[in-house]
Amino acid sequence: MSLGKHSGKSLKLFRTLWGVPFPDKSTQWTSFLKSEVIDKGFEGIECCSPGPFFSFASDPSALKLVLQESNCKIIFQAHTTDYPVMTSSWAEHAASLRQKLEQIVALGVSPEVVNVHAGKDSMSTGDIVEFLKAARKSESEVLHQAAVYSPHLSASSSSLMPCLAFETHRQRMFHSPFQLLDVFKQLPESERAWLKLNADLSHFIVSLERFPTAELDAEFWPHTLRILEDHCVYIHARACSPQAIQIATFPNSSDDADDDTKAMASWWKRIVEGMRRRNVEVRVCPEYGPPPYQPVDAVTGKPVGDLDALVLEGARRLRAQL
């Protein structure tokens, strides 16, 4: 199933390698990226930075070559202090992030974004502010000073440098809209202007156990969406329910559940419109993954639905909607 190429350059779809059977031999990487990523209409991949989830790190020179050969872009995902998220100080999370950025730079490739699972949900707002100040310094001193630029970067286009994007994610510092709002209240203006986000709204919905509305949640939801419109450079577009982080299949248009997927699509569209107003590259990933995110049969424990089909249908819908 090929999605076809978008007629313009405003929308870039990235495919997560999470849950995707990936060949061990580097000689097979180019054909894999071409058949499973580029030929299916994606601009590039998202994968974890060097560590236990990252098979590419076994051969960095091959990685650089196959990305060039397949014309495949890359977004790295970095986890501060890894998983499970331990009780650590903001300084330890900051040091962990800096180490991950150094490992990424050592690969010699050009990420468009480094998507960060940062901090811990129990961190105080003040500690998150201090962490973000340190993260900004690491972005400048490690990611930018190493001159790891996108292939099309010119001396006059510093806005195209790779940047950090902090994901809205359970367990992490932006685990709920309330924490996000509190941080923005306390951030100094310079850090607030610098901060970039990856919106994964499924985590907010599950943590809230509802789909928020402007009418019933006027005290926080409109402001949350405005922040996302103004600061997002990336979206993890995963449809969910208030009790489950990921759907098994997309509902039919006649199902009540389709109202939920339409609500999420409307929020993604608002965020994308914000990106376009700011002249930001529109990067979106239909980030559907394997169990425990993918629902399983209660008796057999086997996954419900076809993960590959879900990703491709999600991508098809995003192209139509955005």
NORWOTA-V383331 format. One record per backbone hydrogen bond with DSSP energy under -1.0 kcal/mol. NH is the residue of the N-H (numbers start at 0). CO is the residue of the C=O. E is the energy in kcal/mol with one decimal. If there is no record, write none. Layout:
{{NH	CO	E} {NH	CO	E}}
This chain:
{{11	281	-3.4} {13	283	-2.5} {14	43	-2.8} {16	45	-2.2} {19	16	-1.8} {27	24	-1.9} {28	25	-1.2} {31	27	-1.9} {32	28	-2.8} {33	29	-2.2} {34	30	-2.4} {35	31	-3.0} {36	32	-1.3} {37	32	-2.4} {38	33	-3.1} {40	37	-1.9} {41	36	-2.3} {42	12	-3.1} {43	12	-1.1} {44	72	-2.3} {45	14	-1.9} {46	74	-2.1} {48	76	-2.9} {53	50	-1.6} {57	54	-1.7} {58	55	-2.2} {62	58	-2.1} {63	59	-2.3} {64	60	-1.8} {65	61	-2.8} {66	62	-2.1} {67	63	-1.5} {68	64	-2.8} {69	65	-2.4} {71	66	-2.1} {72	42	-2.1} {74	44	-2.3} {75	112	-1.7} {76	46	-2.1} {77	114	-2.8} {79	116	-2.4} {81	78	-1.1} {92	88	-2.0} {93	89	-2.3} {94	90	-2.4} {95	91	-2.2} {96	92	-2.2} {97	93	-2.2} {98	94	-2.2} {99	95	-2.2} {100	96	-2.5} {101	97	-2.2} {102	98	-2.0} {103	99	-2.2} {104	100	-2.6} {105	101	-1.9} {106	103	-1.2} {107	104	-1.4} {111	73	-2.4} {113	162	-2.8} {114	75	-3.2} {115	164	-3.2} {116	77	-2.8} {120	170	-2.1} {122	119	-1.8} {127	123	-2.1} {128	124	-2.1} {129	125	-1.9} {130	126	-2.5} {131	127	-2.6} {132	128	-1.9} {133	129	-1.9} {134	130	-2.6} {135	131	-2.4} {136	132	-1.6} {137	133	-2.2} {138	134	-2.5} {139	135	-1.9} {140	136	-2.9} {141	137	-2.6} {142	137	-1.2} {143	138	-2.3} {144	139	-1.2} {145	141	-1.2} {146	143	-1.8} {147	142	-1.1} {148	146	-1.3} {152	149	-2.2} {156	153	-1.9} {159	156	-2.1} {160	157	-1.8} {164	113	-2.4} {165	195	-2.4} {166	115	-2.5} {167	197	-2.1} {171	168	-1.4} {172	117	-2.7} {179	175	-1.8} {180	176	-2.5} {181	177	-2.2} {182	178	-2.4} {183	179	-2.1} {184	180	-1.6} {185	181	-1.3} {186	182	-2.0} {191	187	-2.5} {192	188	-2.4} {193	189	-1.4} {194	190	-2.3} {196	230	-2.4} {197	165	-2.0} {198	233	-2.0} {202	199	-1.2} {204	200	-2.4} {205	201	-2.3} {206	202	-2.1} {207	203	-2.3} {208	204	-1.7} {209	204	-1.4} {216	212	-2.1} {219	216	-1.8} {220	216	-2.6} {223	219	-2.2} {224	220	-2.5} {225	221	-1.9} {226	222	-2.1} {227	223	-2.2} {228	224	-2.6} {229	225	-1.9} {230	226	-1.4} {231	227	-2.0} {232	196	-2.4} {234	282	-1.2} {235	198	-2.0} {236	284	-2.2} {237	235	-1.3} {240	243	-2.8} {246	238	-1.7} {254	251	-1.7} {257	254	-1.2} {258	255	-1.8} {260	256	-1.4} {261	257	-2.2} {262	258	-2.0} {263	259	-2.2} {264	260	-2.3} {265	261	-2.1} {266	262	-1.7} {267	263	-2.7} {268	264	-2.3} {269	265	-1.8} {270	266	-2.4} {271	267	-2.6} {272	268	-2.5} {273	269	-1.9} {274	270	-2.0} {275	271	-2.4} {276	272	-2.2} {277	273	-1.6} {278	275	-1.2} {279	274	-2.9} {283	11	-2.7} {284	234	-2.7} {286	284	-2.1} {287	285	-1.9} {292	289	-1.7} {296	301	-3.0} {300	296	-2.2} {303	294	-3.1} {309	305	-2.2} {310	306	-2.4} {311	307	-2.3} {312	308	-2.5} {313	309	-2.5} {314	310	-2.3} {315	311	-2.3} {316	312	-2.4} {317	313	-2.1} {318	314	-2.2} {319	315	-1.7} {320	316	-2.6} {321	317	-2.8}}
